[in-house]
Amino acid sequence: MPELQTLLKEVVKLPASYRRQGPPLVSLLAQIAQGDDGHGQRVGRLAGLLGHLTGSGLSSSALELAGRLHDAGKLLLPDSLLNYPGRFNARQMLVMRQHPSLGLGALFHLSADIPTLVYEAVLLHHERYDGDGYPFGMKGQAIPLAARIIGLADVIDALLSARAYKTGRSPRQVKACLQEQAGGAFDPDLVRHAITYFDDLLAIRRTVAQPVQGYQPMPGRSPMTSRNLNLRNTLP
């Protein structure tokens, strides 16, 4: 597929003009934030809180970083796809489904001190609990817990958010959707916790300044190295 071959070449090619930019992880996070209307940051906070509330034992700060980076691969997708106003056809969907793999490749280029769970979440956040997800069709507990948490947080924020092509759903509608997909798209145990603590999730989504008691958000500064990554900020 020519489009995909071109994209993969972009992932591994690092033009000299990008090697003189600032710290790579910080730069990547900034580029994502410029184009996603806060989606990554909200997913990160939701995921960190979900991990805390479920007693997952996972680092809340690592989950938050995973949320902020989960769609990094979309920065490498064509403008025409990201800005497409209608329903994707089969070829467009095939290209869009490369973004987890592209995101993983992007993170490998950073050579930064990134926790393993972040790599897992970036690559596997579109796997489904019933095995019908992508890129590998993993099922149930075989999907790393971090990826299951990020996948759920991603959908919660997407459902609540208004877009040019849709209005945001009400909290009641979102909870009903999660309940319907428990054991399908989502880990049923995570859904149970999300519904039980939905008001807390809404609160931390609205404001990141005052997290709930016992939850420690990601520090303001992120790990950084001297290496750079070529990422195009092509999002609207």
N, C-alpha and C positions, 0 to 999 in steps of 0.2 A: 504494500500500500504506500504510494509515494508520499502522502501527507505525513504518515507515521515515521517513515524513514527520515524525512526532513526534520521532524521534531526530535528524534533521537540524536541526530547529528548536532542539533543545537545544544542538547544537554551536555555533551562531552567537549564541545568547542569553547574555549575560554579566550576571547579576544583580548589583546593587550590593554585596550581602553578600559576594561572592567577591572583590571588588576590593580589599578591605582585608587579604587574606591575605598570606603571605610571598612570597619570590621564586618566580616561577611555575614554572621548570624544576625547582628543588629540591622544590617542593611536589608537582609531578606525579610525580617519581621516588618520593617518599615514599608517595604514594597507591597507586602501582602496587605497591611493595614490601609494603605492608600487606596486599594481597589476593592476591598470586600465590605465596606460600610460597617466595620466593626464586628463582622461575623466571626472571624477567627478568635478575637479576644473574648467575645461572649461564649463561644464554644469552650475555650480554655477555662474560663471561670466556672462554667457549668460542670465541666468534666472534673476539675479539681474538687469541687464541692461534692459531686456524686461519689468520687473516690473516697472522700472523707466520710460521708454519711453511710456508705455501704460497708465501712470497715475493710476496704480492699487491701490495705497495707501498702498501697502504691503511693509514691511521693506526689503530693498535691501539686508541687511546683513543676514536676516533670509532666504531669497530666495537663497542666495549664500550658506548658510549652508545646506539648503535642497538639492541643487544640488550636493554638495560634499558627502552627505549621501544617495542619492536616491537609490544607488545600494548596500547599506550595507548588505542586505540579501544575496547577492551572495557569500559573504565570508563564508556562512554556507552551500553552495551547494557542492556536490561531485566534486573532481578533474576531474573525468572522464566526467562529464557533461560540466564543464567550459572549458575543453581543447578539447572537441569533435570537429573534423574538418569538419564534414558534416552537413547535414540537420537533425534537430531533428525529431524523430518519436513521436507518440502521447504520450507515457509514459514519454519520456524525456521532452517534452513540458509541461506536467502536473507538473513535478517537478520544471522546470525552472520558471513556473508561481507562485511558492510559494515564490519567493524572495521578493516581496513587503511585504507580511505578516511576513516573517522571519526578514526582516529589521525593521519592526515596533516593533516586539518582542525584537530585539536587543537594540533598543533605549529605550524601557521601562526599561530594565535592567540597563541602565546607571544612572538613577535617576538624570540626569543633568538638568540644567535650559534651556530646549529646547523649542522654541516657538511652539505653537499648529500647525501652518501652516507647520512646518517641518514634524511632524508626518503625517499630511494629505498628503503631497507631497510624502513621502516615500511609503505610503500604496497605493496611488491612481494614481501614475504617468503613469500607463499603462491603465487607463480608456480612452475611446475614446468619442469624442463629439457626435458621432452617436449612442452610447450605445453598441457597439460591443467590448468594451475593457474588462479588468479584473482588480481586482478580483470580482467586484460586477455588472458589466454591467451598471454602472451609465451613465446618459446621459445629455448632454448640460450643462446648468447653475447649475445643481445639483452637478456637479463635482466641488470641491473647486477650486477657481481661482489659488491658488498656485500650485495645482497638474496639472492644465491645462498648466501653464507656464513651469513647470519643464518637463512635457511630451514633449512639443514643443522643448525646449532647448536640451533635450536628443536626439531627432531625428535629429535636425540640426547638432549637433556635430557628431553623428554617421554617417550621410550621408557624411559629409565633411572629415571624418577620413579614412585613409587607414588602412586596416587590412591584415593579412596574406592571407585571402581568397578573398580580394577585393581591388580595388583602390578607393580612395576618389572621390566623385563626384565634379564637378565644381560648383561654386556659382550659375551660371545660371541654372544648372540642379537641384540644391537643391531648388531654388526659384520656379521652375516649379513644383517640387514634392509637395512643401508646398501648392501652389495654387490649385493643383489637389485634395489635401486632406482637404482643407478648408471646414468645415462643416461635414467632415467625421471623420478622426482621430483627427482633431484639431479645436479649437475654431476659427471661421473665423475672428473675430475681432483681435485676437492675430496674426493670419497669416498676416493680412493686415499690422499691425505694423511691424512685422518681415521683410516683404518684403520691406516696405518703408525705414526701417533703417538697411537694410542688411549689408551695408558697415560698419556701426558702430559695428554691431555684429561680423563681420569678424575681425575688428580691435581689439576688446577687447578679442577675442578668440586667436589672434596671440600673443598679449602681455598684461599681466595684470598689467604692471607697470604704464601705463598712461591711466586711464579710461576717458571716454568722460566727458565733462563739466556737473557738476551737479550730477554725479553718485558717490556715496560713497561705495567702496567695503568693504567687511567684514574685521574687524580689525584682526591683525595678531594673537591675542590670543583668544582662544575660552573658553566658560564656562567650568568648570571642577568641579568634585566632588571627594570624596575619594573612591567611589565605582568602581568596575572593572567589565569587561564583558569578557566572553570567546569567542573569535573569532579566527578562524584558517585563517592564511594568505595562502590560497591555490591557489590563482591566479598565472598564469605564470609570 
